[in-house]
């Protein structure tokens, strides 16, 4: 079956409108999908996807061990909830971080304003480093987005400002308390995969086993990890933009692998 439980729109750091993303899902033959924008569910407002199964989702940026881990939440409410309050605080942090990044870049000889950065979000709900990178490119200060990250926006570079979001355990607890299913995103990008055991002990429900950059060896390891810890398995493309994600949307997965997850969110 073809599914995609990890994708983004311009409400966070993607570039497509929600309706445009839905059309790509339909053209690819995706039967079940989630839009998991960072720290916002605004993409679901007025969303129309006839003939497809939509599972409300979110990707929560969290701060952990001087780094970050991303928690996906599925089947969550889009209205008032403890989770919604935490997401609002995360978005406020994002705006404050952008202000600090603009000041640091300007001080380093790359004059950029918060207004220029916000303009790159096209009215989106959650600001992030990709918006800073695009503003730098548009201003002619760097040649492209990858260069902006490698030269200015990564750890140790002039425009880098560390994140200070909620912790992964707090995110897991909030998703679970809101009636959702908490999943660790792209474990292949974790600095230490052993934390999955710790998160599972704190209520984590699933792991994103099937992901575009996971190798066959990693998929086998995460499948075994899911079985050992009693976690459901999910699949997602992490689609943001046709230029960054040439494989497009959708992941082809055996139905039996996803059935436990689908039973939780159906």
C-alpha positions as CSV (number, residue, x, y, z in Angstrom):
1,X,0.0,0.0,0.0
2,X,1.1,3.6,-0.6
3,X,0.9,5.9,2.4
4,X,2.6,9.0,3.7
5,X,2.4,9.9,7.4
6,X,5.1,12.6,7.3
7,X,4.8,15.7,5.0
8,X,4.9,19.5,5.2
9,X,3.2,22.5,3.7
10,X,4.0,26.2,3.7
11,X,2.3,26.5,7.1
12,X,5.7,25.5,8.4
13,X,8.8,24.9,6.3
14,X,7.3,23.3,3.2
15,X,6.7,25.2,0.0
16,X,3.3,23.9,-1.2
17,X,-0.2,25.0,-0.1
18,X,-2.1,22.3,1.7
19,X,-4.4,21.8,-1.4
20,X,-1.3,21.4,-3.6
21,X,0.2,18.8,-1.3
22,X,-3.1,16.9,-1.3
23,X,-3.2,16.9,-5.1
24,X,0.3,15.4,-5.1
25,X,-0.8,12.7,-2.7
26,X,-3.8,11.9,-4.9
27,X,-1.6,11.8,-8.1
28,X,0.8,9.4,-6.4
29,X,-2.0,7.1,-5.3
30,X,-1.5,7.7,-1.6
31,X,-4.4,6.1,0.3
32,X,-3.6,7.3,3.8
33,X,-1.6,10.4,4.7
34,X,-0.9,13.0,7.3
35,X,0.3,16.6,7.1
36,X,2.8,16.9,9.9
37,X,3.8,20.6,9.8
38,X,6.2,21.7,12.5
39,X,4.4,23.0,15.6
40,X,1.1,23.8,13.8
41,X,-2.0,22.1,12.6
42,X,-3.3,25.0,10.5
43,X,-3.0,23.1,7.3
44,X,-6.1,21.1,8.3
45,X,-8.3,24.1,8.3
46,X,-10.7,23.6,5.4
47,X,-8.7,20.7,4.0
48,X,-10.5,18.6,1.4
49,X,-9.3,15.2,0.4
50,X,-12.2,13.1,-1.0
51,X,-11.5,9.4,-1.4
52,X,-8.4,9.6,0.9
53,X,-7.9,8.7,4.5
54,X,-6.5,11.7,6.4
55,X,-4.9,11.3,9.9
56,X,-4.4,14.6,11.7
57,X,-0.7,14.9,12.4
58,X,2.0,17.2,13.8
59,X,5.8,17.2,14.0
60,X,6.9,18.7,17.3
61,X,10.4,20.1,17.6
62,X,11.9,19.2,20.9
63,X,15.2,20.0,22.7
64,X,17.1,17.1,24.1
65,X,20.7,16.7,25.3
66,X,22.0,19.8,23.6
67,X,20.4,18.7,20.4
68,X,17.0,17.9,19.1
69,X,14.6,15.0,18.5
70,X,11.4,15.3,16.6
71,X,8.1,13.7,17.9
72,X,5.3,13.0,15.5
73,X,1.8,13.0,16.9
74,X,-1.2,11.4,15.1
75,X,-4.9,11.6,15.7
76,X,-4.5,14.8,17.7
77,X,-7.2,17.5,18.1
78,X,-6.8,20.7,16.1
79,X,-8.7,22.7,18.7
80,X,-7.9,23.8,22.3
81,X,-5.8,21.3,24.2
82,X,-2.7,21.1,26.4
83,X,-0.8,20.2,23.2
84,X,-2.1,23.2,21.4
85,X,-0.9,25.4,24.2
86,X,2.6,23.9,24.0
87,X,2.7,24.3,20.2
88,X,1.8,28.0,20.6
89,X,4.8,28.4,23.0
90,X,7.0,26.6,20.5
91,X,5.9,29.0,17.7
92,X,6.7,31.9,20.0
93,X,10.2,30.5,20.5
94,X,10.6,30.1,16.8
95,X,9.8,33.8,16.3
96,X,12.2,34.9,19.1
97,X,14.9,32.6,17.6
98,X,14.5,34.2,14.1
99,X,14.9,37.6,15.7
100,X,18.2,36.5,17.3
101,X,19.4,34.9,14.1
102,X,18.7,38.1,12.1
103,X,20.7,40.1,14.6
104,X,23.6,37.7,14.6
105,X,23.8,37.5,10.9
106,X,23.6,41.3,10.5
107,X,26.4,41.6,13.1
108,X,28.5,39.2,11.1
109,X,28.1,41.2,7.9
110,X,25.0,39.6,6.4
111,X,22.4,42.3,6.8
112,X,19.0,40.6,6.9
113,X,15.8,41.7,8.7
114,X,13.1,39.8,10.5
115,X,10.6,41.2,7.9
116,X,12.6,39.7,5.1
117,X,12.6,36.3,6.8
118,X,8.9,36.4,7.6
119,X,8.1,37.3,4.0
120,X,9.6,34.0,2.9
121,X,7.0,32.1,5.0
122,X,4.2,33.3,2.7
123,X,2.0,33.7,5.7
124,X,2.9,30.4,7.2
125,X,2.3,29.6,10.8
126,X,5.7,28.3,12.1
127,X,9.0,30.0,11.2
128,X,12.2,28.1,10.8
129,X,15.8,28.2,9.5
130,X,14.7,27.4,5.9
131,X,12.9,30.8,5.9
132,X,16.2,32.5,7.0
133,X,18.1,30.6,4.3
134,X,15.7,31.6,1.6
135,X,15.8,35.3,2.7
136,X,19.6,35.2,2.5
137,X,19.5,33.8,-1.0
138,X,16.9,36.3,-2.1
139,X,19.0,39.1,-0.7
140,X,22.0,37.9,-2.7
141,X,24.1,37.1,0.4
142,X,24.6,33.4,-0.3
143,X,24.3,31.4,-3.6
144,X,21.7,28.9,-2.5
145,X,19.9,27.3,0.5
146,X,22.4,24.5,1.1
147,X,25.2,27.1,1.2
148,X,23.2,29.2,3.7
149,X,23.0,26.2,6.0
150,X,26.6,25.0,5.6
151,X,28.1,28.5,5.8
152,X,25.9,30.4,8.2
153,X,23.0,28.5,9.9
154,X,24.5,25.3,11.2
155,X,26.0,24.8,14.6
156,X,29.1,26.9,15.1
157,X,28.3,29.2,12.3
158,X,27.6,33.0,12.6
159,X,23.9,32.8,12.2
160,X,23.2,29.7,14.4
161,X,21.0,30.1,17.4
162,X,20.2,26.9,19.4
163,X,16.6,25.8,19.9
164,X,15.0,25.7,23.3
165,X,11.8,23.8,22.7
166,X,9.9,21.5,25.1
167,X,11.6,18.1,25.8
168,X,10.8,14.9,23.9
169,X,9.2,13.4,27.0
170,X,7.0,16.4,27.4
171,X,5.9,16.1,23.8
172,X,5.2,12.4,24.2
173,X,3.1,13.1,27.3
174,X,1.2,15.9,25.6
175,X,0.4,13.9,22.5
176,X,-0.7,11.0,24.6
177,X,-2.8,13.2,27.0
178,X,-4.5,14.7,23.9
179,X,-5.6,11.3,22.8
180,X,-3.0,10.9,20.1
181,X,-0.3,8.4,19.1
182,X,3.3,9.6,19.7
183,X,6.0,8.4,17.3
184,X,9.7,9.2,17.1
185,X,10.6,10.7,13.7
186,X,13.5,9.6,11.4
187,X,15.5,7.6,14.1
188,X,18.3,7.4,11.6
189,X,19.0,11.1,12.4
190,X,19.3,10.6,16.1
191,X,22.7,11.1,17.6
192,X,22.1,8.1,20.0
193,X,19.4,5.6,19.0
194,X,19.4,4.2,22.6
195,X,17.2,7.0,23.7
196,X,14.3,5.2,21.9
197,X,14.3,2.8,24.8
198,X,14.0,5.7,27.2
199,X,11.2,7.3,25.3
200,X,9.3,4.0,25.0
201,X,9.5,3.7,28.8
202,X,7.9,7.2,29.0
203,X,5.0,6.3,26.7
204,X,6.2,6.6,23.2
205,X,3.9,4.5,21.0
206,X,5.7,4.2,17.6
207,X,8.8,4.6,15.5
208,X,9.1,5.9,11.9
209,X,10.7,2.8,10.4
210,X,10.2,3.5,6.7
211,X,11.9,6.8,5.7
212,X,13.6,7.8,2.4
213,X,17.1,7.9,3.8
214,X,16.9,4.8,6.0
215,X,19.1,2.0,4.6
216,X,18.0,-1.6,4.4
217,X,20.1,-2.3,7.5
218,X,18.5,0.5,9.4
219,X,15.0,-0.6,8.5
220,X,15.8,-4.1,9.7
221,X,17.2,-2.7,13.0
222,X,14.2,-0.4,13.6
223,X,11.8,-3.2,12.8
224,X,13.5,-5.3,15.4
225,X,13.5,-2.4,17.9
226,X,9.8,-1.9,17.3
227,X,9.1,-5.5,18.0
228,X,11.2,-5.5,21.2
229,X,9.7,-2.4,22.6
230,X,6.1,-3.0,21.4
231,X,6.1,0.1,19.2
232,X,3.9,0.5,16.1
233,X,5.7,1.2,12.8
234,X,5.0,4.2,10.5
235,X,6.2,5.4,7.1
236,X,6.7,8.9,5.8
237,X,8.5,10.8,3.0
238,X,9.2,14.0,5.0
239,X,8.2,15.8,1.8
240,X,8.9,19.6,1.9
241,X,9.5,20.8,-1.7
242,X,9.9,19.1,-5.1
243,X,13.4,20.5,-5.4
244,X,14.6,19.1,-2.1
245,X,12.6,15.9,-2.3
246,X,12.9,14.6,-5.8
247,X,11.4,11.2,-4.9
248,X,8.1,13.1,-4.1
249,X,5.4,12.0,-1.7
250,X,4.4,8.5,-0.8
251,X,6.0,5.4,0.7
252,X,5.2,1.9,-0.5
253,X,4.9,-0.4,2.5
254,X,3.5,-3.8,3.2
255,X,0.0,-3.4,4.8
256,X,0.8,-5.8,7.6
257,X,3.6,-3.6,8.7
258,X,1.3,-0.6,9.2
259,X,-1.8,-2.4,10.4
260,X,-1.2,-1.9,14.2
261,X,-0.7,1.8,13.6
262,X,-3.8,2.1,11.4
263,X,-5.8,0.4,14.1
264,X,-4.8,3.1,16.5
265,X,-5.7,6.0,14.3
266,X,-8.6,4.7,12.2
